Amino acid sequence: MSRSRAITEAGTFPETSIFPINHLAFLSQNEIGQLIDRTDRTLYPLIRSCTLAVLSSGVATDNARGLFADYPNFDMEFERHPRGLKLVLKNAPAQAFVDGVLIETIHDHLFSVLRDLLHSSDLHIYPDQLTRPESADLVFQILRNAKVLDSDRELSCVVCWGGHSISKPEYDYAQAVGQELGLRRFDICTGCGPGAMKGSMRGALYAHKRQKYSAGRFIGISEPGIIAAEPPNDAVSDLVIMPDIEKRLEAFIRIAHGIVIFPGGPGTLEEILYLLAILATPGNNEDPLGVVLTGPESSRPIIDAYIKFLETALGHDITSFIDVVIGNPVCVAETIQAGREKVRQYRLETNDGYCFNWTLVIPDLLTTNFIPTHKSMSELNLSLNESPQELASALRRLFSGIVAGNVKPEIRRLINERGPFEIQATSELGGAIEVLLERLISENRMKIDGVYTPCYQINPNYKKT
């Protein structure tokens, strides 16, 4: 039995007070006042749910409602203090403590939540109404405020995507790839959840110790709806909360010096489609960002299914942006390392930042906030007559909506009230979508806990007028 499971079953810790340290201590008097007075009625519930998720770090779940139901009496209070702020936790998950003291990384992550949610609130902006340059600027500001960007650092950030619900061979393989990347002193950035995200971080963490490399970073980028359903894994050193899923995806792409994709469910497909919509944009033709899709030999069928779907939907040329490597962690790391040198040369030639890719062109359809509802999901333009870039963007929204329907409590309530989303697609594309989703279900890639009930229904007989 894992420590988190054993301790979680033991209950809660009655009360403790903690204080911010290091750069996390810099909160303005106005921000502290917001917390104490709870004047923003939407901010406090958001902070509470994200805090409870952080306190549950290391628990492998995607059931936010179940997580919150386990701790109905959890609460938090804020007080002014000579250090700036005192945070009082009541009835917090016991697994976050050792001998009555909060684990240090969890302590830091709690104040990371406050830092990012308050900073976004202080900007007085509406993330869903930003122009393309404004979106990039917001992502930059949040990452800079989180001390994630370092202009003096080597091009070392590898973004690793992959499923939270995966088999043990796939977890072990992600760990092996992470180890090869870590031996080459790469930092790892993931969505901070379990599964492939945890495996790649764990592997690199072990490799950094073997290389006596103490400066390694393990960056987890999440957003409020996702972190509430997927608590951060216990390898994350730097936690960043973006305002929404679009800013989260943009952050991944702009700080990446290479991307490794492991098999996963609809969230992984969302990430792949987001990336391909960007790489297929003419303004990005010269950007040499390296992308590797990989898994153990046992994952070859699902990787082949990804490629078949992408070629059916977006054309055979679309997969030229991706290198496929099966069962060879060393080759994955060497491919990423070779790609990094191309990125370095390109950034020098274009005078672009080493730590943040400003020149990358991200289409408006990807920066605009998409909120999945029955109406918005049914209105997605899923037709093979669309351009690859536009169709990739629409498919990204489709899979984003399915992810939300699977794990986000407010979308789950919507599904329970009104039934599954009705997805309208032209015949050939609708059939391809359904075949892929059925495969994800059969391989248990949709959900960690319990039996999966689809939150969608595909109508492949739709004819665009």
C-alpha positions as CSV (number, residue, x, y, z in Angstrom):
1,M,0.0,0.0,0.0
2,S,1.3,3.4,-0.9
3,R,1.9,6.0,1.7
4,S,-0.7,8.4,0.3
5,R,-3.4,5.7,0.3
6,A,-2.5,4.5,3.8
7,I,-2.4,8.0,5.3
8,T,-5.5,9.2,3.5
9,E,-7.5,6.4,5.1
10,A,-6.2,7.6,8.5
11,G,-8.2,10.9,8.1
12,T,-7.4,14.6,8.5
13,F,-5.1,16.9,10.4
14,P,-7.2,19.2,12.7
15,E,-5.5,22.5,12.3
16,T,-2.2,24.1,11.4
17,S,-0.8,27.5,10.4
18,I,1.7,28.1,7.7
19,F,3.5,31.1,6.2
20,P,4.9,31.9,2.8
21,I,8.7,31.9,2.3
22,N,11.2,33.0,-0.4
23,H,9.6,34.7,-3.5
24,L,6.2,33.2,-2.5
25,A,6.1,35.7,0.4
26,F,5.6,38.7,-1.9
27,L,1.9,39.3,-1.7
28,S,0.6,42.9,-1.8
29,Q,-1.6,44.3,1.0
30,N,-4.5,44.4,-1.5
31,E,-4.0,40.7,-2.3
32,I,-3.9,39.8,1.4
33,G,-7.1,41.9,1.9
34,Q,-8.8,39.9,-0.9
35,L,-8.0,36.7,0.9
36,I,-9.0,37.8,4.4
37,D,-12.3,39.5,3.4
38,R,-13.3,36.9,0.7
39,T,-14.6,39.8,-1.3
40,D,-14.3,37.9,-4.5
41,R,-17.0,35.2,-4.3
42,T,-15.6,33.3,-7.3
43,L,-12.0,33.5,-6.1
44,Y,-12.3,31.8,-2.7
45,P,-14.0,28.6,-4.0
46,L,-11.4,28.3,-6.7
47,I,-8.6,28.7,-4.2
48,R,-10.2,26.2,-1.9
49,S,-10.6,23.5,-4.5
50,C,-7.0,24.0,-5.8
51,T,-5.6,24.0,-2.3
52,L,-7.4,20.7,-1.5
53,A,-6.0,19.2,-4.7
54,V,-2.4,20.3,-3.7
55,L,-2.8,18.9,-0.2
56,S,-3.8,15.6,-1.9
57,S,-0.6,15.5,-4.0
58,G,0.5,12.0,-5.0
59,V,-3.0,10.6,-4.9
60,A,-3.8,9.1,-8.3
61,T,-7.4,10.0,-9.1
62,D,-9.4,11.9,-11.7
63,N,-12.5,12.1,-9.5
64,A,-12.8,15.6,-8.2
65,R,-16.2,15.1,-6.7
66,G,-14.9,12.0,-4.8
67,L,-11.8,13.9,-3.6
68,F,-13.9,16.8,-2.2
69,A,-16.4,14.4,-0.7
70,D,-13.7,12.8,1.4
71,Y,-12.9,16.1,3.1
72,P,-16.3,17.9,3.5
73,N,-15.0,19.8,6.6
74,F,-11.8,21.1,5.0
75,D,-11.5,24.9,5.4
76,M,-8.9,27.6,5.3
77,E,-8.6,31.1,6.8
78,F,-6.2,34.0,6.1
79,E,-4.8,36.4,8.7
80,R,-2.4,39.4,8.5
81,H,0.9,38.7,10.0
82,P,4.3,40.4,10.3
83,R,5.5,38.0,7.6
84,G,2.7,39.3,5.4
85,L,0.2,36.4,5.6
86,K,-0.8,33.5,7.8
87,L,-2.7,30.6,6.2
88,V,-4.7,28.5,8.6
89,L,-5.7,25.0,7.4
90,K,-8.4,23.1,9.1
91,N,-9.2,19.4,8.6
92,A,-6.6,19.0,5.8
93,P,-5.7,15.6,4.4
94,A,-3.3,13.9,6.8
95,Q,-1.2,12.5,4.0
96,A,0.2,16.0,3.4
97,F,1.9,16.0,6.8
98,V,4.9,14.2,8.3
99,D,5.0,14.2,12.2
100,G,2.6,17.1,12.2
101,V,4.6,19.3,9.7
102,L,3.4,20.0,6.2
103,I,5.7,18.5,3.5
104,E,7.8,21.3,2.1
105,T,7.0,20.9,-1.6
106,I,3.3,20.9,-0.7
107,H,3.8,24.0,1.4
108,D,5.4,25.8,-1.6
109,H,2.7,24.6,-4.0
110,L,-0.1,26.0,-1.7
111,F,1.4,29.4,-2.0
112,S,2.0,28.9,-5.7
113,V,-1.8,28.5,-6.0
114,L,-2.4,31.8,-4.2
115,R,0.3,33.5,-6.2
116,D,-1.0,32.5,-9.6
117,L,-4.8,32.9,-8.9
118,L,-4.3,36.3,-7.2
119,H,-1.9,37.5,-9.9
120,S,-4.4,36.7,-12.7
121,S,-7.1,38.4,-10.6
122,D,-5.0,41.5,-10.1
123,L,-4.5,41.9,-13.9
124,H,-8.2,42.7,-14.2
125,I,-8.4,41.0,-17.5
126,Y,-10.8,38.5,-19.1
127,P,-8.7,35.6,-20.4
128,D,-11.3,34.6,-22.9
129,Q,-11.3,38.0,-24.6
130,L,-7.6,38.5,-25.3
131,T,-6.0,39.1,-28.6
132,R,-3.2,36.9,-29.8
133,P,-0.4,39.2,-28.5
134,E,-2.2,39.8,-25.2
135,S,-2.6,36.1,-24.7
136,A,1.2,35.5,-25.2
137,D,1.9,38.4,-22.8
138,L,-0.4,37.1,-20.1
139,V,1.3,33.6,-20.3
140,F,4.7,35.2,-20.1
141,Q,3.7,37.3,-17.1
142,I,2.4,34.4,-15.1
143,L,5.4,32.2,-15.9
144,R,7.8,35.1,-15.0
145,N,5.9,35.8,-11.8
146,A,6.3,32.1,-10.9
147,K,10.1,32.3,-11.4
148,V,9.9,29.6,-14.1
149,L,11.6,31.6,-16.8
150,D,15.4,31.9,-16.6
151,S,17.2,33.8,-19.4
152,D,20.6,32.5,-18.3
153,R,19.6,28.8,-18.4
154,E,20.5,26.5,-21.2
155,L,17.8,25.3,-23.5
156,S,16.8,22.5,-21.2
157,C,13.0,22.3,-21.0
158,V,11.4,19.2,-22.4
159,V,7.6,19.1,-22.3
160,C,6.3,15.6,-21.7
161,W,2.7,14.8,-22.5
162,G,0.8,11.5,-22.0
163,G,-2.0,9.8,-20.3
164,H,-2.9,9.8,-16.6
165,S,-4.6,6.4,-16.9
166,I,-2.0,4.1,-18.4
167,S,-0.6,0.5,-18.1
168,K,2.4,-0.4,-16.0
169,P,4.6,-1.1,-19.1
170,E,3.8,2.4,-20.4
171,Y,4.5,4.0,-17.0
172,D,7.9,2.1,-16.8
173,Y,8.7,3.3,-20.3
174,A,7.9,6.9,-19.5
175,Q,10.2,6.6,-16.5
176,A,12.9,5.1,-18.7
177,V,12.6,8.0,-21.2
178,G,12.7,10.5,-18.4
179,Q,15.9,8.9,-17.1
180,E,17.6,9.2,-20.5
181,L,16.5,12.9,-20.7
182,G,17.7,13.4,-17.1
183,L,21.1,11.9,-17.8
184,R,21.5,14.6,-20.4
185,R,20.5,17.3,-17.8
186,F,17.1,18.1,-19.3
187,D,14.4,19.7,-17.2
188,I,10.9,18.1,-17.4
189,C,7.7,20.0,-17.8
190,T,4.3,18.2,-17.7
191,G,0.7,18.7,-16.8
192,C,1.8,17.6,-13.3
193,G,-0.7,14.7,-13.0
194,P,-0.1,11.0,-12.5
195,G,0.7,8.3,-15.2
196,A,3.1,9.3,-17.9
197,M,3.6,12.7,-16.4
198,K,4.7,11.3,-13.1
199,G,6.8,8.6,-14.8
200,S,8.9,10.9,-16.9
201,M,9.5,13.2,-13.9
202,R,10.5,10.4,-11.6
203,G,12.9,9.0,-14.2
204,A,14.6,12.3,-14.7
205,L,14.8,13.0,-11.0
206,Y,16.7,9.7,-10.4
207,A,19.0,10.5,-13.4
208,H,19.8,14.0,-12.1
209,K,20.9,12.4,-8.8
210,R,23.1,10.0,-10.7
211,Q,24.7,13.0,-12.6
212,K,25.0,14.9,-9.3
213,Y,22.9,17.6,-11.0
214,S,21.1,19.6,-8.4
215,A,19.7,22.4,-10.5
216,G,17.1,20.3,-12.3
217,R,13.5,21.6,-12.4
218,F,10.3,19.6,-12.6
219,I,7.6,22.1,-13.8
220,G,4.0,21.3,-13.5
221,I,1.5,23.5,-15.5
222,S,-2.1,23.1,-14.7
223,E,-5.4,25.1,-14.6
224,P,-8.1,25.3,-12.0
225,G,-10.5,22.8,-13.5
226,I,-7.8,20.2,-14.2
227,I,-5.9,20.4,-10.9
228,A,-9.1,20.0,-9.0
229,A,-9.5,16.6,-10.7
230,E,-5.8,15.6,-11.0
231,P,-3.7,16.5,-7.9
232,P,-0.1,17.2,-8.7
233,N,2.2,14.3,-8.6
234,D,4.9,14.2,-5.9
235,A,7.8,14.9,-8.2
236,V,6.7,18.5,-9.2
237,S,9.1,21.1,-7.9
238,D,7.6,24.2,-9.6
239,L,3.8,24.4,-9.9
240,V,2.1,27.0,-12.1
241,I,-1.7,27.5,-12.4
242,M,-2.8,29.1,-15.7
243,P,-6.3,30.8,-15.9
244,D,-7.7,28.3,-18.4
245,I,-6.8,25.3,-20.7
246,E,-5.8,27.5,-23.6
247,K,-3.3,29.5,-21.6
248,R,-2.0,26.2,-20.2
249,L,-1.4,24.8,-23.7
250,E,0.2,28.0,-24.9
251,A,2.6,27.9,-21.9
252,F,3.7,24.4,-22.8
253,I,4.5,25.3,-26.4
254,R,6.2,28.6,-25.7
255,I,8.7,27.3,-23.0
256,A,9.4,24.0,-24.8
257,H,12.7,23.2,-26.4
258,G,11.4,19.8,-27.3
259,I,8.2,17.8,-26.8
260,V,7.8,14.1,-26.0
261,I,4.4,12.5,-26.3
262,F,3.5,9.2,-24.7
263,P,0.2,7.3,-25.3
264,G,-2.8,8.7,-23.5
265,G,-6.5,9.5,-23.7
266,P,-8.5,12.5,-25.0
267,G,-6.3,14.9,-23.1
268,T,-3.3,13.7,-25.0
269,L,-5.2,13.9,-28.3
270,E,-6.1,17.5,-27.4
271,E,-2.5,18.4,-26.9
272,I,-1.4,16.7,-30.1
273,L,-4.0,18.5,-32.2
274,Y,-3.2,21.9,-30.5
275,L,0.4,21.4,-31.4
276,L,-0.2,20.3,-35.0
277,A,-2.5,23.2,-35.6
278,I,0.4,25.5,-34.6
279,L,3.1,23.6,-36.6
280,A,0.8,23.6,-39.7
281,T,0.5,27.4,-39.5
282,P,2.6,28.9,-42.4
283,G,4.2,31.5,-40.1
284,N,5.9,28.6,-38.2
285,N,7.4,26.8,-41.2
286,E,10.9,27.6,-40.1
287,D,10.5,26.8,-36.4
288,P,12.5,23.6,-35.7
289,L,10.7,22.5,-32.5
290,G,11.4,18.7,-32.1
291,V,8.4,16.4,-31.4
292,V,8.7,12.7,-30.6
293,L,5.7,10.4,-30.3
294,T,6.8,7.3,-28.4
295,G,5.9,4.3,-26.3
296,P,6.9,0.7,-25.6
297,E,6.4,-2.0,-28.1
298,S,3.1,-2.9,-26.5
299,S,1.8,0.6,-27.3
300,R,2.5,0.3,-31.1
301,P,-1.2,-0.4,-31.8
302,I,-2.5,2.8,-30.1
303,I,0.3,4.9,-31.7
304,D,-0.7,3.5,-35.1
305,A,-4.3,4.4,-34.3
306,Y,-3.3,8.0,-33.5
307,I,-1.4,8.3,-36.8
308,K,-4.2,6.7,-38.8
309,F,-6.8,9.1,-37.3
310,L,-4.5,12.2,-37.8
311,E,-3.9,11.2,-41.4
312,T,-7.6,10.6,-42.1
313,A,-8.6,13.9,-40.5
314,L,-5.8,16.2,-41.5
315,G,-4.0,14.6,-44.4
316,H,-0.9,12.4,-44.8
317,D,1.5,15.4,-44.7
318,I,0.5,16.3,-41.1
319,T,2.5,13.5,-39.4
320,S,5.7,14.8,-41.0
321,F,5.9,17.2,-38.0
322,I,6.3,14.2,-35.6
323,D,9.1,11.6,-35.2
324,V,7.7,8.2,-34.1
325,V,10.0,6.1,-31.9
326,I,8.9,2.8,-30.6
327,G,10.6,1.0,-27.6
328,N,13.8,3.0,-27.6
329,P,14.3,5.6,-24.8
330,V,17.9,6.4,-25.8
331,C,16.8,7.2,-29.3
332,V,14.1,9.5,-27.9
333,A,16.6,11.4,-25.8
334,E,19.1,11.7,-28.6
335,T,16.4,12.9,-31.0
336,I,15.4,15.6,-28.6
337,Q,19.0,16.6,-28.0
338,A,19.7,16.9,-31.7
339,G,16.5,19.0,-32.0
340,R,17.7,21.3,-29.2
341,E,20.7,22.4,-31.2
342,K,18.5,23.3,-34.1
343,V,16.3,25.3,-31.7
344,R,19.4,27.1,-30.3
345,Q,20.6,28.1,-33.7
346,Y,17.1,29.3,-34.8
347,R,16.7,31.4,-31.6
348,L,20.0,33.0,-32.3
349,E,19.2,33.8,-35.9
350,T,15.8,35.3,-35.0
351,N,16.9,37.0,-31.8
352,D,14.2,35.2,-29.9
353,G,14.3,34.4,-26.2
354,Y,15.9,31.2,-25.1
355,C,13.3,30.7,-22.3
356,F,10.2,31.8,-24.1
357,N,9.3,31.4,-27.8
358,W,7.8,34.8,-28.7
359,T,8.0,34.4,-32.5
360,L,5.7,31.3,-32.6
361,V,2.4,32.2,-34.3
362,I,-0.6,30.7,-32.5
363,P,-3.9,30.9,-34.5
364,D,-6.8,32.8,-32.9
365,L,-8.9,29.7,-32.8
366,L,-6.4,28.2,-30.3
367,T,-6.1,31.3,-28.1
368,T,-9.8,31.9,-27.8
369,N,-11.3,30.4,-24.7
370,F,-13.6,27.4,-25.4
371,I,-16.2,26.5,-22.8
372,P,-17.8,23.1,-23.5
373,T,-21.6,23.2,-23.4
374,H,-24.2,21.2,-25.2
375,K,-24.6,24.1,-27.6
376,S,-20.9,24.8,-28.2
377,M,-20.0,21.1,-28.6
378,S,-22.8,20.5,-31.2
379,E,-21.8,23.6,-33.2
380,L,-18.2,22.4,-33.8
381,N,-17.4,22.4,-37.5
382,L,-16.2,18.8,-37.9
383,S,-15.9,18.4,-41.6
384,L,-13.1,17.1,-43.9
385,N,-13.8,20.1,-46.1
386,E,-12.1,22.4,-43.6
387,S,-8.4,23.3,-43.9
388,P,-6.0,21.1,-41.8
389,Q,-5.3,24.0,-39.4
390,E,-9.0,24.9,-38.9
391,L,-10.0,21.3,-38.5
392,A,-7.2,20.6,-36.0
393,S,-8.4,23.5,-34.0
394,A,-12.0,22.3,-34.0
395,L,-10.9,18.7,-33.1
396,R,-8.8,20.2,-30.3
397,R,-12.0,21.7,-28.9
398,L,-13.8,18.4,-29.3
399,F,-11.3,16.5,-27.2
400,S,-11.0,19.4,-24.7
401,G,-14.8,19.1,-24.2
402,I,-14.6,15.4,-23.7
403,V,-11.8,15.8,-21.1
404,A,-14.0,18.4,-19.3
405,G,-16.9,16.1,-19.4
406,N,-14.8,13.3,-18.0
407,V,-13.2,15.1,-15.0
408,K,-14.4,18.6,-14.4
409,P,-17.2,18.7,-11.7
410,E,-19.2,21.6,-13.2
411,I,-19.3,19.9,-16.7
412,R,-20.1,16.5,-15.1
413,R,-23.1,18.2,-13.5
414,L,-24.2,19.5,-16.9
415,I,-23.9,16.1,-18.4
416,N,-25.9,14.5,-15.5
417,E,-28.7,17.1,-16.0
418,R,-29.0,17.1,-19.8
419,G,-27.4,13.9,-21.0
420,P,-24.2,13.5,-23.1
421,F,-22.9,16.0,-25.6
422,E,-24.3,15.5,-29.1
423,I,-21.3,15.7,-31.5
424,Q,-22.2,16.5,-35.2
425,A,-19.6,15.4,-37.8
426,T,-19.6,14.5,-41.4
427,S,-19.8,10.8,-42.0
428,E,-16.2,9.8,-42.7
429,L,-14.8,12.0,-40.0
430,G,-17.5,11.1,-37.4
431,G,-16.7,7.4,-38.0
432,A,-13.0,8.0,-37.5
433,I,-13.6,9.9,-34.3
434,E,-15.9,7.2,-32.9
435,V,-13.4,4.4,-33.8
436,L,-10.6,6.2,-31.9
437,L,-12.7,7.0,-28.9
438,E,-13.9,3.4,-28.6
439,R,-10.3,2.3,-28.6
440,L,-9.5,4.7,-25.8
441,I,-12.4,3.3,-23.8
442,S,-11.5,-0.3,-24.4
443,E,-7.9,0.3,-23.3
444,N,-9.1,2.2,-20.1
445,R,-7.5,5.4,-21.2
446,M,-10.5,7.6,-20.3
447,K,-10.7,7.3,-16.6
448,I,-8.6,6.1,-13.6
449,D,-11.5,5.4,-11.1
450,G,-14.5,3.2,-11.8
451,V,-16.4,2.3,-15.0
452,Y,-16.4,4.9,-17.8
453,T,-19.7,6.3,-19.1
454,P,-19.2,8.3,-22.2
455,C,-20.0,12.0,-21.9
456,Y,-20.6,12.3,-25.6
457,Q,-22.6,10.8,-28.5
458,I,-21.3,10.9,-32.1
459,N,-23.7,11.7,-34.9
460,P,-21.8,10.8,-38.0
461,N,-24.8,11.3,-40.3
462,Y,-24.5,15.1,-40.1
463,K,-24.3,16.9,-43.4
464,K,-22.8,20.4,-43.5
465,T,-25.1,22.9,-45.2
